[in-house]
Amino acid sequence: MTDTPPITDLSDRAQRLLRTLVESYIREGQPVGSRTLSRTAGLDLSAASIRNVMADLEEMRLVSSPHTSAGRIPTAAGYRLFVDSLLEVKPLDSREVQTLRERLSPELETKALVESASGLLSAVTQMAGMVRVPRREHASLRQIEFMKLSERRVLVILVMNKNEVQNRILELDRDYSAGELQQMANYLNDRVVGRDLATVRQQLLREMKAVREHMNSLMLAAIELGEQAVAADQGADDVVLAGQFHLLDYAELTSVEKLRQLFEAFNEKREILGLLDQCIHAQGVQIFIGQESGHRILDDCSVVTAPYEVGGHVVGVLGVIGPTRMPYDRVIPIVDITARLLGAALNSRL
């Protein structure tokens, strides 16, 4: 995290002025001068006293003075101290929560749920929304079927949890008849239905090693084919992004080179996935301000994330990317409740 002084190093009036400055800059996007602080902080201080406090805050690297203005803006360290010690987060209005709940209906398939969550995060915050596609280690397999498409190409149908269907095409080493594929599916359904995908794969790998010499070729092929199908499902590795173009509305992010790098990162997704994977074992909401993310393309951004759970296990992370002057008091509860509602919608299928 950003190296910040402890809140105890600041007097009560310095804390009050810093909070007022940060809130004003988040709201207006303009450097904040002593006159504005005198008018809005609610303190009986002269302009000279305020300037002295501002000088102290600048020496502590909590605020800085842009060359073009006599006012000051928060630094990353200033935002960090504000978020950790001065921020008052208010719960969302019950009507807003109900709107989010309605848009994240359990009736939607997983893909549609993830897309809806990402779009909601973007629409409500006017920033970029992102949702890490849920990992499937804890999805329960209800049925597996194989359908012959052409020579050596098979469609695998995995029915998971209550009503989720996943399809994928596998390329095989040899051709199998429709009857053989049905026998293979029957064999697997008798052995692995009702277990989570991670357990299914481990079981199939063990059986391939342990009973290879004592199993007829068709049953061995069934195990190998089932393992390929489950492995392909577990290999899904993606993040759904929405509303990246909202970032064009923030002056501090409109450098052509910064935008080019940022949108390249959105397209490639690798760095975004890496950041979300950092958060998958974290407890609750995580906030990265500027360089704290460890990814240079996000040095001028803040990222707010929260994990979501299915069956008591964290399976993904969602969040928002925006400018460092984002309204943290509103973004934090939005991200938190969206993660809870997405997890609840996915849980309803278990």
C-alpha positions as CSV (number, residue, x, y, z in Angstrom):
1,M,0.0,0.0,0.0
2,T,1.0,3.7,-0.4
3,D,3.3,4.8,2.4
4,T,1.2,7.2,4.5
5,P,1.7,8.8,7.9
6,P,-0.6,7.5,10.7
7,I,-3.8,9.5,11.2
8,T,-2.5,10.3,14.8
9,D,0.2,12.5,13.2
10,L,-2.5,14.9,12.1
11,S,-4.3,17.4,14.3
12,D,-8.1,17.4,14.4
13,R,-8.2,20.5,12.2
14,A,-5.7,19.1,9.7
15,Q,-7.9,16.0,9.4
16,R,-10.9,18.1,8.9
17,L,-9.2,20.2,6.2
18,L,-7.8,17.2,4.4
19,R,-11.2,15.5,4.3
20,T,-12.8,18.7,3.0
21,L,-10.1,19.0,0.4
22,V,-10.4,15.4,-0.8
23,E,-14.2,15.5,-0.9
24,S,-14.1,18.8,-2.8
25,Y,-11.6,17.6,-5.4
26,I,-13.5,14.4,-5.9
27,R,-16.7,16.4,-6.5
28,E,-15.3,19.2,-8.7
29,G,-12.1,17.9,-10.2
30,Q,-10.4,21.2,-9.6
31,P,-7.5,22.2,-7.2
32,V,-8.9,23.4,-3.9
33,G,-7.8,26.8,-2.6
34,S,-7.7,28.2,0.9
35,R,-10.7,30.4,0.3
36,T,-12.8,27.3,-0.6
37,L,-11.6,25.4,2.4
38,S,-12.4,28.3,4.7
39,R,-15.9,28.5,3.3
40,T,-16.7,24.7,3.4
41,A,-14.7,23.1,6.2
42,G,-16.8,24.7,9.0
43,L,-13.8,25.8,11.0
44,D,-13.2,29.2,12.4
45,L,-9.7,29.6,10.9
46,S,-8.1,32.5,9.1
47,A,-6.9,32.0,5.5
48,A,-3.3,32.2,6.8
49,S,-4.0,29.4,9.3
50,I,-5.4,27.3,6.6
51,R,-2.4,27.9,4.4
52,N,-0.1,26.8,7.2
53,V,-2.0,23.6,7.6
54,M,-1.9,23.0,3.9
55,A,1.8,23.6,3.9
56,D,2.2,20.9,6.6
57,L,0.0,18.5,4.6
58,E,2.1,19.1,1.6
59,E,5.3,18.5,3.6
60,M,3.8,15.2,4.7
61,R,3.1,14.4,0.9
62,L,-0.6,14.2,1.5
63,V,-1.4,17.0,-0.9
64,S,0.4,18.7,-3.8
65,S,0.2,22.0,-5.7
66,P,-0.2,21.8,-9.5
67,H,2.0,24.3,-11.3
68,T,-1.0,26.0,-12.9
69,S,-2.9,26.7,-9.7
70,A,-2.5,28.0,-6.2
71,G,-4.9,25.3,-5.0
72,R,-4.0,21.8,-3.9
73,I,-5.0,18.3,-4.8
74,P,-4.7,15.0,-2.9
75,T,-1.8,12.7,-3.6
76,A,-2.1,8.9,-3.6
77,A,-1.0,9.0,0.0
78,G,-3.7,11.6,0.8
79,Y,-6.4,9.4,-0.8
80,R,-5.1,6.4,1.1
81,L,-5.3,8.2,4.5
82,F,-8.7,9.5,3.6
83,V,-10.0,6.1,2.6
84,D,-8.5,4.3,5.6
85,S,-9.3,6.8,8.3
86,L,-11.6,9.7,7.3
87,L,-14.1,8.2,4.8
88,E,-17.7,7.7,5.9
89,V,-19.3,5.0,3.8
90,K,-23.1,5.2,3.7
91,P,-25.2,2.1,2.9
92,L,-27.1,2.1,-0.4
93,D,-30.7,3.2,-0.6
94,S,-33.0,0.2,-0.3
95,R,-34.5,1.0,-3.8
96,E,-31.0,0.9,-5.3
97,V,-30.4,-2.5,-3.7
98,Q,-33.7,-3.8,-5.0
99,T,-32.8,-2.6,-8.6
100,L,-29.5,-4.4,-8.4
101,R,-31.2,-7.5,-7.1
102,E,-33.7,-7.5,-9.9
103,R,-31.0,-7.2,-12.5
104,L,-29.1,-10.1,-11.0
105,S,-31.9,-12.6,-11.2
106,P,-31.1,-16.3,-10.4
107,E,-33.1,-17.2,-13.5
108,L,-30.2,-15.9,-15.7
109,E,-27.5,-18.3,-16.9
110,T,-24.0,-17.7,-15.5
111,K,-22.7,-15.9,-18.6
112,A,-25.7,-13.5,-18.6
113,L,-25.4,-13.0,-14.8
114,V,-21.7,-12.1,-15.1
115,E,-22.4,-9.7,-18.1
116,S,-25.2,-8.1,-16.2
117,A,-23.1,-7.6,-13.0
118,S,-20.3,-6.0,-15.1
119,G,-22.7,-3.8,-16.9
120,L,-24.4,-2.7,-13.7
121,L,-21.1,-1.8,-12.0
122,S,-20.3,0.4,-15.0
123,A,-23.7,2.0,-15.3
124,V,-24.2,2.8,-11.7
125,T,-20.7,4.2,-11.1
126,Q,-20.0,5.6,-14.6
127,M,-16.7,3.9,-14.6
128,A,-15.3,0.6,-16.0
129,G,-17.0,-2.5,-14.5
130,M,-15.3,-5.9,-14.4
131,V,-16.2,-9.4,-13.3
132,R,-13.8,-12.4,-13.1
133,V,-15.7,-15.3,-14.6
134,P,-16.4,-17.8,-11.8
135,R,-14.1,-20.7,-11.4
136,R,-15.9,-24.0,-11.6
137,E,-14.1,-26.1,-9.1
138,H,-17.3,-26.2,-7.0
139,A,-19.8,-26.8,-9.8
140,S,-21.7,-30.0,-9.3
141,L,-22.0,-32.3,-12.3
142,R,-25.5,-33.6,-13.0
143,Q,-25.0,-35.3,-16.3
144,I,-22.5,-35.7,-19.1
145,E,-23.3,-36.5,-22.7
146,F,-21.3,-37.0,-25.9
147,M,-22.7,-36.2,-29.4
148,K,-20.9,-37.2,-32.6
149,L,-20.3,-34.2,-34.9
150,S,-18.0,-35.7,-37.5
151,E,-15.1,-38.0,-37.7
152,R,-13.0,-37.5,-34.5
153,R,-15.0,-34.5,-33.4
154,V,-17.4,-34.8,-30.4
155,L,-19.7,-32.3,-28.7
156,V,-19.5,-32.6,-24.9
157,I,-22.6,-31.5,-23.0
158,L,-22.1,-30.9,-19.3
159,V,-25.2,-30.2,-17.1
160,M,-24.2,-28.7,-13.8
161,N,-26.0,-27.6,-10.7
162,K,-29.7,-27.1,-11.3
163,N,-30.0,-25.7,-14.8
164,E,-26.6,-24.7,-16.2
165,V,-25.5,-26.3,-19.5
166,Q,-21.9,-26.1,-20.9
167,N,-21.0,-27.3,-24.4
168,R,-17.6,-27.8,-25.9
169,I,-16.1,-29.6,-28.8
170,L,-13.2,-32.0,-28.4
171,E,-10.9,-33.3,-31.1
172,L,-10.2,-37.0,-30.6
173,D,-7.4,-39.4,-31.7
174,R,-9.8,-41.8,-33.2
175,D,-13.4,-42.1,-34.5
176,Y,-16.1,-43.4,-32.2
177,S,-19.6,-44.5,-33.2
178,A,-22.7,-42.9,-31.6
179,G,-23.4,-46.2,-29.8
180,E,-19.9,-46.2,-28.3
181,L,-20.2,-42.6,-27.2
182,Q,-23.5,-43.4,-25.5
183,Q,-21.8,-46.3,-23.6
184,M,-19.0,-44.0,-22.5
185,A,-21.5,-41.4,-21.3
186,N,-23.5,-44.0,-19.4
187,Y,-20.3,-45.3,-17.7
188,L,-19.3,-41.8,-16.6
189,N,-22.7,-40.9,-15.4
190,D,-22.8,-43.9,-13.2
191,R,-19.5,-43.0,-11.6
192,V,-19.2,-39.2,-11.2
193,V,-22.6,-37.6,-11.2
194,G,-23.3,-35.4,-8.1
195,R,-19.7,-34.5,-7.5
196,D,-17.9,-31.2,-8.0
197,L,-15.7,-30.8,-11.1
198,A,-12.4,-30.8,-9.2
199,T,-13.3,-34.1,-7.5
200,V,-14.4,-35.6,-10.8
201,R,-11.2,-34.7,-12.5
202,Q,-9.0,-36.1,-9.7
203,Q,-11.0,-39.3,-9.6
204,L,-10.7,-39.8,-13.4
205,L,-7.0,-39.1,-13.3
206,R,-6.5,-41.6,-10.5
207,E,-8.5,-44.3,-12.4
208,M,-6.5,-43.7,-15.6
209,K,-3.3,-44.5,-13.7
210,A,-4.6,-47.3,-11.4
211,V,-6.7,-49.5,-13.6
212,R,-5.3,-48.9,-17.1
213,E,-4.1,-52.5,-17.4
214,H,-7.4,-54.0,-16.3
215,M,-9.9,-52.0,-18.2
216,N,-11.3,-52.5,-21.7
217,S,-10.4,-49.9,-24.3
218,L,-13.8,-48.3,-24.5
219,M,-14.1,-47.7,-20.7
220,L,-10.5,-46.3,-20.7
221,A,-11.5,-44.0,-23.5
222,A,-14.5,-42.9,-21.6
223,I,-12.4,-41.9,-18.6
224,E,-9.9,-40.1,-20.8
225,L,-12.7,-38.3,-22.7
226,G,-14.4,-37.3,-19.4
227,E,-11.1,-35.9,-18.1
228,Q,-10.6,-33.8,-21.2
229,A,-14.1,-32.4,-20.9
230,V,-13.8,-31.5,-17.3
231,A,-10.3,-30.0,-17.8
232,A,-11.6,-27.9,-20.6
233,D,-14.3,-26.5,-18.4
234,Q,-11.9,-25.7,-15.6
235,G,-9.6,-24.0,-18.0
236,A,-12.0,-21.1,-18.6
237,D,-10.0,-18.0,-17.6
238,D,-11.7,-14.7,-18.5
239,V,-12.9,-11.4,-17.2
240,V,-16.0,-9.6,-18.5
241,L,-15.4,-5.8,-18.9
242,A,-18.0,-3.1,-19.5
243,G,-18.0,0.7,-19.8
244,Q,-14.3,1.3,-20.4
245,F,-15.2,4.3,-22.5
246,H,-16.6,6.0,-19.4
247,L,-13.0,6.7,-18.5
248,L,-12.8,9.1,-21.4
249,D,-14.9,11.5,-19.3
250,Y,-12.2,12.1,-16.7
251,A,-9.7,14.8,-17.7
252,E,-6.9,13.2,-15.7
253,L,-7.1,10.0,-17.8
254,T,-7.3,11.6,-21.2
255,S,-3.6,11.6,-22.1
256,V,-3.5,9.8,-25.5
257,E,-0.6,7.6,-24.5
258,K,-2.2,6.7,-21.1
259,L,-5.4,5.8,-22.8
260,R,-3.7,3.7,-25.5
261,Q,-1.9,1.6,-22.8
262,L,-5.1,1.3,-20.7
263,F,-7.3,0.2,-23.6
264,E,-4.6,-2.2,-24.7
265,A,-4.7,-3.7,-21.2
266,F,-8.5,-4.0,-21.4
267,N,-8.2,-5.8,-24.7
268,E,-5.5,-8.2,-23.6
269,K,-7.1,-8.7,-20.2
270,R,-3.9,-10.3,-18.8
271,E,-3.0,-7.6,-16.4
272,I,-6.6,-7.1,-15.3
273,L,-6.9,-10.9,-14.6
274,G,-3.6,-10.8,-12.7
275,L,-4.9,-8.0,-10.5
276,L,-8.3,-9.7,-9.8
277,D,-6.4,-13.0,-9.0
278,Q,-4.5,-11.0,-6.4
279,C,-7.8,-10.4,-4.7
280,I,-9.4,-13.8,-4.8
281,H,-8.2,-14.8,-1.4
282,A,-8.8,-11.4,0.2
283,Q,-11.5,-10.7,2.8
284,G,-14.1,-8.2,1.7
285,V,-13.5,-5.0,-0.3
286,Q,-10.0,-4.2,-1.5
287,I,-9.0,-0.7,-2.7
288,F,-5.9,0.0,-4.8
289,I,-4.9,3.6,-5.3
290,G,-2.5,4.6,-8.1
291,Q,0.7,2.5,-8.0
292,E,-0.7,0.2,-5.3
293,S,-2.1,-2.2,-7.9
294,G,1.4,-3.0,-9.1
295,H,0.5,-2.5,-12.7
296,R,1.9,0.6,-14.4
297,I,-1.1,1.1,-16.7
298,L,-3.2,1.7,-13.6
299,D,-0.9,4.2,-11.9
300,D,-3.4,7.0,-12.5
301,C,-6.4,4.9,-11.5
302,S,-8.1,3.5,-8.5
303,V,-9.5,0.0,-8.4
304,V,-12.1,-1.3,-6.0
305,T,-12.8,-5.0,-5.8
306,A,-14.7,-7.6,-3.8
307,P,-14.8,-11.4,-4.0
308,Y,-18.0,-13.4,-4.5
309,E,-18.8,-16.8,-3.2
310,V,-20.6,-19.9,-4.3
311,G,-21.2,-22.8,-1.8
312,G,-19.1,-21.1,0.8
313,H,-16.1,-20.9,-1.6
314,V,-14.7,-17.8,-3.3
315,V,-15.0,-18.4,-7.0
316,G,-14.4,-15.0,-8.5
317,V,-13.8,-11.3,-8.0
318,L,-15.6,-8.2,-9.4
319,G,-14.8,-4.5,-9.2
320,V,-14.6,-1.1,-10.7
321,I,-11.7,0.8,-12.4
322,G,-11.8,4.6,-12.3
323,P,-9.8,7.8,-11.6
324,T,-8.2,8.2,-8.2
325,R,-10.7,10.9,-7.5
326,M,-13.6,8.5,-7.6
327,P,-16.4,8.9,-5.0
328,Y,-15.2,6.1,-2.7
329,D,-18.1,6.5,-0.3
330,R,-20.5,5.4,-3.1
331,V,-18.3,3.0,-5.1
332,I,-17.3,0.8,-2.1
333,P,-20.9,-0.2,-1.1
334,I,-21.9,-0.6,-4.8
335,V,-19.0,-3.1,-5.3
336,D,-19.7,-4.8,-2.0
337,I,-23.4,-5.4,-2.5
338,T,-23.0,-6.4,-6.2
339,A,-20.6,-9.1,-5.1
340,R,-23.0,-10.4,-2.5
341,L,-26.0,-10.4,-4.9
342,L,-24.0,-12.1,-7.7
343,G,-22.9,-14.8,-5.2
344,A,-26.5,-15.2,-4.0
345,A,-27.8,-15.6,-7.5
346,L,-25.2,-18.3,-8.3
347,N,-25.8,-20.0,-5.0
348,S,-29.5,-20.4,-5.7
349,R,-28.5,-23.1,-8.3
350,L,-26.7,-25.4,-5.9
